[in-house]
Amino acid sequence: MEVKLATSSERQVWINDYLTEYLRESAFMPYMGKGKNSIFRVRSELQNEAGKIINIPIIGRQKGSGVSGAQLLEGNEDDLDNWNTQVSIEWQRKAVVVPKSTSYLTEIDLLNAARDGLKEWSAERLRDSLIDALGQVVIPGSTSDDPDTVVSYASATSSQLNAYLAKNDDRVLFGATKTNNSSNNWANSLANIDATADKMSSAIGSAAKRMAKMAGGISATDTNARTRITPFKTADGREYYVMFTNPWAFRDLKTDTVISNANREARAREGNGMDKNPIFQDGDVIYDGVIYREVPELAQLTIAGADANSKDVAQNFLCGQTAVGIAWGQQPTPRTRTFDYGFRSGVGIEELRGQRKTSVTGTQFGMVSVLTSGIAD
């Protein structure tokens, strides 16, 4: 007798495969994970109710000096700074009708018939939600006990933007130099961006990386309430910051002389053909400990007519660990229904998910926002 996979097990395999595949298609999957090292920190409590809050834990660095020699350690301990970013989750749903000509006898076959369309929708929905989270403006709680909240960049008021910049002046870079920050006035700082001098470049990327390294102070006894931005670590232990880059900024980066020379003269490649040559192939740019990943859809966060000559400004995000929290209350779960006297079948997908920028007392936790010239072709 042949062993047949139980329908419930078959369904769980389908759910797991669907989740993995749509995450991969979102372009952010290499940087997602449950550990604190991940840029997109995932929590999966699997609560099956709407309106739940899922917490993304944030642990601060140790600031005290400790003791030496025979000094008494008891009574000289430090508190372990820890915070939570609260992520609200909500239902995401989509359904399609599978015509009888392509339907089959089992639910799994029905789902497979609609799989590609649903998966593409899920991937685009997640990608756009994460892009919105990268651009969110943090609003500090009214007291130290109140959690931070966020608003999308598009809906933020000028006063909210100015207050956000004041809290994050060590992790927002306007163009090529920190002096473009005009007294923590967001609009005036954008107006200091020049279409030529402030195009994305290796120099801007390196400046953003230095800001990330220095953010929150460098002294072990520093009492600054702001937190450090810790680099993302690869499986082999190397440390990088990852900059998710607007397409127009990425275009400018690739024509930067330093980058083009590095690709031509120094970057490793295999063989003599074009398939591994960074000059001829598209893909990430890596330089000075920064991985630049183009995200074409970041164009939706372009700030129209905001620079010194009323030209567009691009938003880019140099990220370290736990820059964004993602919470699932329910993994993507398939639903089916038959109607019209059995002639038509509806196939749907539903998940309970939320995402937002992580923050501590009004300060974005894991990223430097980099604003550059963003003039479209």
C-alpha positions in Angstrom: 0.0 0.0 0.0 1.3 3.5 -0.9 1.6 6.1 1.8 -0.4 9.2 1.0 0.3 12.6 2.6 -2.6 13.7 4.8 -4.5 16.7 3.5 -3.7 18.7 6.6 0.0 18.1 6.2 -0.3 18.8 2.5 -1.9 22.1 3.3 0.8 23.0 5.8 3.5 22.3 3.3 1.7 24.5 0.8 1.5 27.4 3.3 5.2 27.1 4.2 6.3 27.0 0.6 4.0 29.9 -0.3 5.4 32.1 2.5 9.0 31.3 1.6 8.5 32.0 -2.1 6.7 35.3 -1.7 9.2 36.5 0.9 12.0 35.7 -1.6 10.2 37.7 -4.3 9.8 40.8 -2.1 13.6 41.5 -2.5 14.1 41.9 1.2 14.3 38.3 2.3 18.2 38.0 2.5 17.9 40.5 5.4 15.0 39.0 7.3 15.2 36.8 10.3 14.2 36.2 13.9 17.6 37.0 15.4 18.7 40.4 16.5 21.3 40.5 13.7 18.6 40.7 11.0 17.8 44.1 9.5 14.1 43.1 9.2 13.4 41.5 12.6 10.6 38.9 12.4 8.3 37.9 15.2 5.7 35.1 14.7 3.5 34.8 17.7 0.8 33.3 15.6 -2.1 34.9 17.4 -5.3 34.3 15.5 -7.0 37.5 16.4 -7.1 40.9 14.8 -6.0 44.0 16.6 -3.1 42.4 18.6 0.1 44.2 19.4 3.3 42.2 19.0 6.5 43.5 20.6 9.9 43.6 18.9 12.5 43.5 21.8 15.5 45.9 21.7 18.4 45.4 24.0 20.7 48.4 24.7 24.5 48.2 24.9 26.3 48.2 28.3 27.6 51.7 29.2 29.1 51.2 32.6 32.8 51.0 33.2 32.7 47.8 35.3 35.3 47.1 38.0 39.0 46.3 38.0 41.3 44.2 40.2 39.9 43.6 43.7 37.1 46.2 43.5 33.7 45.1 44.7 31.4 44.2 41.8 28.4 43.8 44.1 26.5 47.1 44.1 28.3 48.3 40.9 26.1 46.3 38.5 24.4 48.0 35.5 20.8 47.9 34.5 20.2 46.1 31.2 18.5 48.7 29.0 15.7 47.2 27.0 12.8 48.5 25.1 10.0 47.3 22.9 8.8 48.5 19.5 5.1 47.8 19.4 3.9 46.5 16.0 0.1 46.5 15.3 -1.0 43.7 13.0 -3.9 43.7 10.7 -5.5 41.4 8.1 -4.2 41.3 4.6 -6.5 39.4 2.2 -6.8 38.7 -1.5 -9.0 36.3 -3.6 -9.4 35.3 -7.2 -11.9 33.2 -9.1 -10.6 30.1 -10.7 -12.7 29.2 -13.8 -14.0 25.6 -14.1 -11.8 25.0 -17.1 -8.7 25.2 -14.9 -10.2 23.8 -11.6 -9.5 20.4 -10.2 -11.0 18.1 -7.6 -9.0 19.1 -4.5 -8.4 22.3 -2.6 -4.7 22.1 -3.1 -5.0 21.9 -6.9 -7.3 24.9 -6.8 -4.8 26.8 -4.8 -2.0 25.8 -7.1 -4.0 27.1 -10.1 -4.1 30.5 -8.5 -0.8 30.4 -6.8 1.3 32.7 -9.1 -1.2 35.6 -9.0 -1.7 35.4 -5.2 2.0 35.1 -4.6 2.8 38.1 -6.8 0.2 40.2 -4.9 1.6 39.1 -1.5 5.2 39.9 -2.5 4.2 43.4 -3.8 2.1 44.1 -0.7 4.9 43.2 1.7 7.5 45.1 -0.3 5.4 48.2 -0.4 4.6 47.9 3.3 8.3 47.6 4.2 9.2 50.6 2.0 6.6 52.6 3.9 8.1 51.4 7.2 11.6 52.5 6.1 10.3 56.0 5.5 8.1 56.3 8.6 8.5 59.4 10.8 8.8 58.5 14.5 6.6 60.3 17.0 7.9 60.0 20.6 5.5 59.1 23.4 4.2 61.9 25.5 5.9 60.5 28.6 8.8 58.1 29.1 6.3 55.3 29.7 4.3 55.9 26.5 5.4 53.9 23.4 6.6 55.7 20.3 4.2 55.8 17.4 4.9 56.3 13.7 3.3 58.0 10.7 4.0 57.5 7.1 6.2 60.1 5.5 3.5 61.2 3.2 1.1 62.1 6.1 3.7 63.7 8.4 3.2 67.4 9.2 6.1 69.9 9.1 6.1 70.1 12.9 6.3 66.3 13.2 9.2 66.2 10.7 11.1 69.0 12.5 10.7 67.2 15.9 11.7 63.9 14.3 14.9 65.5 12.9 15.8 67.1 16.2 15.6 63.6 17.8 17.5 62.0 14.9 20.1 64.6 13.8 22.8 62.1 14.3 21.2 59.6 11.9 19.7 61.7 9.1 22.1 62.9 6.3 21.1 65.5 3.8 23.3 65.2 0.8 27.1 65.1 1.0 27.6 66.9 4.3 26.0 67.1 7.8 26.1 70.9 7.6 23.2 70.7 5.1 21.0 70.1 8.2 19.6 73.6 8.7 18.9 73.9 12.5 16.8 70.7 12.4 14.3 72.3 10.0 13.3 69.5 7.7 12.1 71.6 4.7 15.1 74.0 4.9 17.5 71.1 5.1 16.0 69.5 2.0 16.4 72.9 0.2 20.1 72.7 0.9 20.5 69.6 -1.3 22.2 70.4 -4.6 21.4 68.5 -7.8 25.1 68.1 -8.6 27.1 68.2 -5.4 24.6 65.9 -3.5 24.1 63.1 -6.0 24.5 59.6 -4.4 28.2 58.7 -4.3 30.7 56.5 -2.5 31.6 59.5 -0.4 28.0 60.0 0.7 27.7 56.3 1.5 30.9 56.3 3.6 29.7 59.5 5.4 26.5 57.7 6.3 28.4 54.7 7.5 30.5 56.9 9.8 27.3 58.5 11.1 26.0 55.0 11.9 29.2 54.0 13.7 29.2 57.2 15.7 25.5 57.4 16.4 24.6 57.4 20.1 28.2 58.2 21.2 31.3 56.1 21.4 32.2 56.3 25.1 31.5 53.3 27.3 30.3 55.7 30.0 28.3 57.8 27.6 24.9 58.7 29.2 23.3 59.8 25.9 19.9 58.1 25.8 20.3 57.4 22.1 21.2 54.0 21.0 23.9 52.6 18.7 23.4 51.4 15.1 25.0 47.9 14.9 26.1 46.6 11.5 24.5 43.6 9.9 26.7 40.5 10.0 26.9 37.9 7.3 27.1 34.2 7.9 31.0 34.3 7.7 31.1 37.0 10.3 31.8 40.1 8.1 30.1 43.3 9.1 28.2 45.5 6.6 25.7 48.2 6.6 23.1 47.8 3.8 21.8 50.8 2.0 18.4 50.3 0.3 18.7 52.8 -2.6 16.3 54.8 -4.7 16.7 53.9 -8.4 17.8 57.4 -9.4 20.3 57.5 -6.6 21.6 54.1 -7.6 22.0 55.3 -11.1 24.2 58.1 -9.9 26.1 55.8 -7.6 27.1 53.5 -10.5 28.6 56.4 -12.4 30.6 57.6 -9.4 34.3 57.5 -10.4 35.4 55.8 -7.3 32.8 53.0 -7.7 33.4 52.5 -11.4 37.2 52.3 -10.8 36.7 49.9 -8.0 34.5 47.7 -10.1 37.0 47.8 -13.0 40.2 47.4 -11.0 39.6 45.7 -7.7 36.3 43.8 -7.5 36.7 40.0 -7.6 35.2 38.1 -10.5 35.3 34.7 -11.9 36.6 33.7 -15.4 37.0 36.0 -18.4 33.4 36.2 -19.4 30.7 38.8 -18.7 28.4 36.7 -16.5 30.4 37.5 -13.3 31.7 41.0 -14.3 30.1 43.8 -12.2 30.7 46.2 -15.1 28.4 44.3 -17.4 26.0 42.7 -14.9 23.4 44.4 -12.8 23.2 43.8 -9.0 24.3 45.1 -5.7 27.2 47.5 -5.4 29.7 46.9 -2.5 32.2 49.4 -1.4 33.8 50.4 2.0 31.7 48.1 4.1 28.4 49.2 2.6 26.1 47.0 0.4 24.0 49.2 -1.9 20.8 47.4 -3.0 18.6 49.1 -5.5 14.9 49.0 -4.7 13.1 50.5 -7.7 9.9 51.0 -5.8 11.7 53.4 -3.4 10.9 55.9 -6.1 7.4 56.1 -4.4 9.2 57.9 -1.5 10.7 60.5 -3.7 10.1 64.0 -2.4 9.0 66.2 -5.3 10.6 69.6 -5.9 12.3 69.9 -2.5 15.9 70.6 -3.3 17.7 73.9 -3.9 16.5 74.2 -7.4 13.0 72.8 -6.9 14.1 69.3 -8.1 13.2 66.0 -6.6 15.0 64.5 -3.6 15.5 60.7 -3.2 15.2 58.9 0.1 17.7 56.1 0.8 18.2 54.1 4.0 21.5 52.8 5.4 20.4 50.0 7.8 22.0 48.0 10.5 20.5 45.4 12.9 16.7 45.5 13.7 16.0 48.5 11.7 12.4 47.4 10.9 10.2 45.0 12.9 7.8 42.6 11.1 5.2 40.7 13.1 3.0 37.9 11.9 -0.1 37.0 13.9 -1.0 34.4 11.3 1.0 33.1 8.4 -0.5 33.2 4.9 -3.5 30.8 5.1 -5.5 29.7 2.0 -9.3 29.9 1.8 -11.6 28.4 -0.8 -15.3 28.6 -1.6 -17.6 27.3 -4.4 -20.5 29.3 -5.7 -22.7 29.7 -8.8 -24.1 26.2 -8.3 -20.6 24.8 -8.2 -19.5 26.3 -11.5 -17.0 28.7 -10.1 -14.5 28.5 -7.3 -13.0 31.3 -5.3 -9.5 31.0 -4.0 -8.0 33.4 -1.5 -5.1 34.0 0.8 -5.2 35.8 4.2 -2.5 36.7 6.7 -2.3 38.7 9.9 0.7 41.0 9.6 2.2 44.3 10.6 5.5 46.2 10.2 7.1 49.4 11.4 10.4 51.2 11.9 11.9 50.3 15.3 12.6 53.2 17.6 13.6 54.1 21.2 12.3 57.3 22.8 11.7 59.0 19.5 14.9 57.9 17.9 15.0 55.5 14.9 17.0 52.5 16.2 18.7 50.8 13.3 19.2 53.2 10.4 20.6 56.4 8.9 18.2 58.1 6.5 20.1 59.5 3.5 18.6 62.1 1.3 20.2 62.8 -2.0 19.4 64.3 -5.4 16.8 62.2 -7.0 16.1 63.6 -10.5 14.4 61.0 -12.7 15.7 60.3 -16.2 
